[in-house]
């Protein structure tokens, strides 16, 4: 895997919040070493407005984010993925397509911040929490010496990352 940009796909059922946040974070945090993508098994067709609001508040350019089907990435002409991470429990339990090249995968479940029954301020806090958890995991992921780890050790590291949370102050 060394020397080339690594493709990473983040999956969530609706591809409107958590997977979009992960895509944005890795694009920024990956320092050109990674190309991030996101998709969903049942895409909502729109990015959640609070996800866009949060990303814009952190100076992300958001005009290219869109909710899309994971079918786009299972086609022959799609970019070959090196890693596929599910970020919601529902997608983690779904039967995923067979990804060309057999990428490494792990489940990094994060609580769904899209809870319309809550106030806007409570939802914003959940979006911030999801962003913070994903940022923490991606900080660990991007610091891994990926090209120096054997596949078994790398898989163990990816699985462990899915169990980590930022330290609470």
C-alpha positions in Angstrom: 0.0 0.0 0.0 3.0 2.3 0.2 3.7 5.2 -2.1 0.2 5.6 -3.5 -2.8 7.6 -2.3 -5.1 5.2 -0.3 -8.8 5.2 -1.1 -11.2 5.1 1.9 -14.9 4.6 1.7 -17.2 5.5 4.7 -20.6 3.8 4.7 -23.8 4.7 6.5 -27.3 3.8 5.6 -28.5 7.3 4.6 -25.2 8.9 3.7 -26.4 12.2 5.0 -24.5 12.8 8.2 -21.8 10.6 9.8 -20.3 9.2 6.6 -20.2 12.7 5.1 -18.5 14.0 8.3 -15.9 11.2 8.0 -15.3 11.9 4.3 -14.7 15.6 5.1 -12.4 14.9 8.0 -10.2 12.4 6.3 -9.9 14.7 3.2 -8.5 17.4 5.5 -6.6 15.2 8.0 -5.2 12.8 5.5 -2.6 15.3 4.2 -2.9 14.1 0.6 -2.2 10.4 1.6 -5.8 9.5 1.4 -8.8 10.0 -0.9 -12.0 9.8 1.1 -15.4 8.9 -0.2 -18.8 8.2 1.4 -21.9 6.4 0.4 -25.0 4.7 1.8 -27.1 1.6 1.3 -30.3 3.6 1.2 -29.1 7.2 0.5 -31.4 10.0 1.6 -30.6 12.0 -1.5 -29.5 15.0 0.5 -26.8 15.9 3.1 -28.3 16.8 6.4 -28.4 20.6 6.9 -26.8 20.4 10.3 -23.9 18.3 8.9 -23.4 21.0 6.3 -23.7 23.8 8.9 -21.1 22.1 11.2 -18.7 21.6 8.3 -19.1 25.2 7.1 -18.5 26.4 10.7 -15.2 24.6 10.6 -14.2 26.1 7.2 -14.9 23.1 5.0 -16.0 23.7 1.5 -19.2 21.7 1.3 -20.5 22.2 -2.2 -19.2 18.8 -3.5 -20.7 16.7 -0.7 -23.7 14.6 -1.8 -25.7 11.7 -0.6 -25.1 8.7 -2.9 -25.5 5.0 -3.2 -22.8 2.5 -2.4 -23.6 1.0 -5.8 -21.4 3.7 -7.3 -18.4 2.2 -5.7 -19.2 -1.5 -6.5 -19.0 -0.9 -10.3 -16.0 -2.0 -12.4 -15.0 1.5 -13.2 -15.2 2.8 -9.6 -12.0 3.7 -7.7 -10.5 0.6 -6.0 -10.9 0.9 -2.3 -8.1 0.2 0.2 -10.3 0.6 3.2 -14.1 0.5 3.8 -15.5 1.6 7.2 -19.1 1.4 8.3 -19.9 4.3 10.7 -23.5 3.4 11.6 -24.7 0.2 13.3 -27.4 -0.4 10.7 -24.9 -0.3 7.8 -22.5 -2.5 9.9 -25.1 -5.2 9.9 -26.2 -5.0 6.3 -24.8 -7.3 3.6 -22.4 -5.1 1.7 -21.5 -5.4 -2.0 -18.3 -7.3 -2.8 -15.7 -4.5 -3.2 -13.2 -5.0 -5.9 -9.7 -5.7 -4.6 -10.9 -6.9 -1.2 -10.2 -3.8 0.9 -9.6 -3.9 4.6 -12.7 -3.1 6.6 -13.9 -2.3 10.1 -16.9 -1.1 11.9 -16.6 2.4 13.5 -20.1 2.9 14.8 -21.1 6.4 15.9 -24.4 7.4 17.4 -26.8 8.9 14.8 -27.0 12.7 15.4 -30.1 13.0 13.2 -32.8 12.9 15.8 -35.7 15.2 14.8 -37.5 14.7 18.0 -34.8 16.7 19.8 -34.3 20.4 19.8 -32.0 21.9 17.2 -29.5 22.8 19.9 -29.5 19.2 21.2 -29.1 17.9 17.6 -26.2 20.3 17.0 -24.5 18.9 20.2 -24.9 15.4 18.8 -23.4 16.4 15.4 -20.5 18.0 17.3 -20.1 14.7 19.3 -20.2 12.6 16.1 -17.6 14.9 14.5 -15.3 14.8 17.5 -15.5 11.0 17.8 -14.7 10.6 14.1 -11.9 13.1 14.2 -10.4 11.2 17.1 -10.5 7.9 15.3 -9.1 9.4 12.1 -6.3 11.0 14.0 -5.3 7.5 15.1 -5.9 6.0 11.7 -3.8 8.6 9.9 -0.9 8.2 12.3 -0.7 4.4 11.7 2.4 3.3 9.8 0.2 1.5 7.3 2.9 0.4 4.9 5.0 -1.1 7.8 2.2 -3.2 9.4 1.3 -6.7 8.3 -2.3 -7.3 7.4 -3.3 -9.0 10.6 -1.8 -6.3 12.8 -3.3 -3.6 10.7 -6.8 -5.3 10.9 -6.4 -5.5 14.7 -5.5 -1.8 14.8 -8.5 -0.9 12.6 -10.9 -2.9 14.8 -9.5 -1.2 18.0 -9.9 2.3 16.5 -13.6 1.5 16.2 -13.7 1.2 20.0 -12.0 4.4 20.9 -13.6 7.7 22.0 -12.0 11.0 22.7 -11.1 11.7 26.3 -13.8 13.8 28.1 -12.6 16.9 29.9 
